[in-house]
Amino acid sequence: MKTFAVSAAMAATLTLAAVPTALFAQDVAYTKGSVKAIDADAGKVTLIHEELENLGMPAMTMVFRADEETLARMAEGDDIEFVADRVEGKLTVVELKE
């Protein structure tokens, strides 16, 4: 029984470790940005963005990964508000404001 409890706790910890930290925040801080370019085939978007406080990054232009659904909601030239985080070590748009 003790082994099962330890295994279950380890599995829960590993599962939570894979979830972006931004998803745990109650008051998600969105960052304003503008879509410069989209490469849907590569799953990437280039954004001109304000400071990313949660990542400690100043305002700049950079490439982010994004899933197919998120990319489909963007178009070049759009002004957006988004949340970015590191997912498997890659900077990723994890949430896009409606």
Sequence and secondary structure as in RCSB ss.txt:
>XXXX:A:sequence
MKTFAVSAAMAATLTLAAVPTALFAQDVAYTKGSVKAIDADAGKVTLIHEELENLGMPAMTMVFRADEETLARMA
EGDDIEFVADRVEGKLTVVELKE
>XXXX:A:secstr
 HHHHHHHHHHHHHHHHTS GGGG SS   EEEEEEEEETTTTEEEEEE  BGGGTB SEEEEEE  HHHHHT  
TT EEEEEEEEETTEEEEEEE  
